[in-house]
Amino acid sequence: MVSMHDWLTAAERDRRAAGLVRRTDDRRHPGPSTLDLASNDYLSLSSDPRLRAAAARAVERYGAGAGASRVVTGTTPCHTELEHALSELTGQPAALVFSSGYTANIGVVTALGSPDTLLITDAHIHASLIDGARLSRSPVAICAHSDLDALARLLRDRTQERAIVVVESIYSVLGDAPDLRRTADLCAKHDAFLVVDEAHGIGVAGNGRGAVHAAGLAAAPHVAVTATLSKSLGSQGGAVLGSPLLREHLVNTARTFIFDTGLAPAAAASAAEACRIVTAEPDRVAEVHRLAAAIAEAAGVPVAPGAVQSIPADSPEQAVAAANRLSEQDILVGCFRPPSVPDGVSRLRLVARAGVDRSRAVHAAHLAAEWSRAASTV
Ligand SMILES: Cc1ncc(COP(=O)(O)O)c(C=O)c1O
């Protein structure tokens, strides 16, 4: 027998030996002079005075917490307003707000899945969707990344009556995007339901209204969207968007909705304010795309469709060394290594964000590209 203490000690030693120790170091929180190309606050709204004011008003009025599940007493007017604002932004008929994007994803996948429903998940989907798939009790088929021929085969050859296809509109590590129109058409042809995680799409793709809206799929009855409020919308929380019938089903069956305390009113109110800003100030979104193109050009990589620009490194060590070297210059970038990279290639992840200094960001992209190559002197 092994005690929990010994097991934890051995696990910690193995992580350290593999160079895979994660930290929650508040010194990595960006200071006023930091060039932050690591966070997902794409539109720089999290510190916007209008979001702060909306949050403060909500705290004054409704208190710091929702106090109970949304289906008990935890739904405030802030939640209802946010659901309307999200519907308006994305063009979706209905929205249901969860306490995070993680719980929204688990909620929708588990509420729609069943042992007689095939769940076809793209090979690069987020951990929250993988966890949802595991909990759903559905048989799962992992489809090669954005491979529409493979998807067509899986849909055609299935033995289950129902099928759900799960993709992201912009993938979080590589920053690439699937052909949503063709994916949705394939789903329609094979009577399948499509769930699109727009965590990195809303606020960035399609003038900020998301890639599903841009593909003309906002009101398609066989498509649902999941979202986080913690990236472009600068707040915290998550949502599922789709038909009123889907919303009603989730309110009654999604365990991460029913058995979870409602989102804090301040987070709901600030996210609703962010939805209005995204529509009213389209230049914020355009600025992200202009900066994304400049970063990609400076780094010598093809420009990715969202804010995330991905720079491959020659090795995991090289990626870590380059990120550390940038950090010494007060520049924060993401650093991804196996096992956190879906294609096994270590990389730096530079995020184009509205409001950051363009010339510093371009300089950082040059350095990132140079320092992530083995020939550079680290
Ligand atoms: C693609 C994707 N889906 C879902 C989530 C989870 O969202 P949240 O942080 O709101 O839980 C994230 C990231 O955090 C993500 O990148």
PDBQT file of the ligand as one rigid body, heavy atoms in Angstrom, charges set to zero:
ROOT
HETATM    1  C1  LIG A 401     -11.510  26.659 -26.138  1.00  0.00    +0.000 C 
HETATM    2  C2  LIG A 401     -11.846  26.916 -24.706  1.00  0.00    +0.000 A 
HETATM    3  N1  LIG A 401     -13.024  26.497 -24.224  1.00  0.00    +0.000 NA
HETATM    4  C3  LIG A 401     -13.357  26.687 -22.944  1.00  0.00    +0.000 A 
HETATM    5  C4  LIG A 401     -12.515  27.329 -22.071  1.00  0.00    +0.000 A 
HETATM    6  C5  LIG A 401     -12.926  27.471 -20.638  1.00  0.00    +0.000 C 
HETATM    7  O1  LIG A 401     -13.448  28.745 -20.395  1.00  0.00    +0.000 OA
HETATM    8  P1  LIG A 401     -13.415  29.359 -18.912  1.00  0.00    +0.000 P 
HETATM    9  O2  LIG A 401     -12.037  29.853 -18.696  1.00  0.00    +0.000 OA
HETATM   10  O3  LIG A 401     -14.445  30.438 -18.946  1.00  0.00    +0.000 OA
HETATM   11  O4  LIG A 401     -13.766  28.270 -17.976  1.00  0.00    +0.000 OA
HETATM   12  C6  LIG A 401     -11.267  27.789 -22.541  1.00  0.00    +0.000 A 
HETATM   13  C7  LIG A 401     -10.283  28.483 -21.717  1.00  0.00    +0.000 C 
HETATM   14  O5  LIG A 401     -10.165  28.793 -20.705  1.00  0.00    +0.000 OA
HETATM   15  C8  LIG A 401     -10.923  27.578 -23.895  1.00  0.00    +0.000 A 
HETATM   16  O6  LIG A 401      -9.760  27.988 -24.379  1.00  0.00    +0.000 OA
ENDROOT
TORSDOF 0
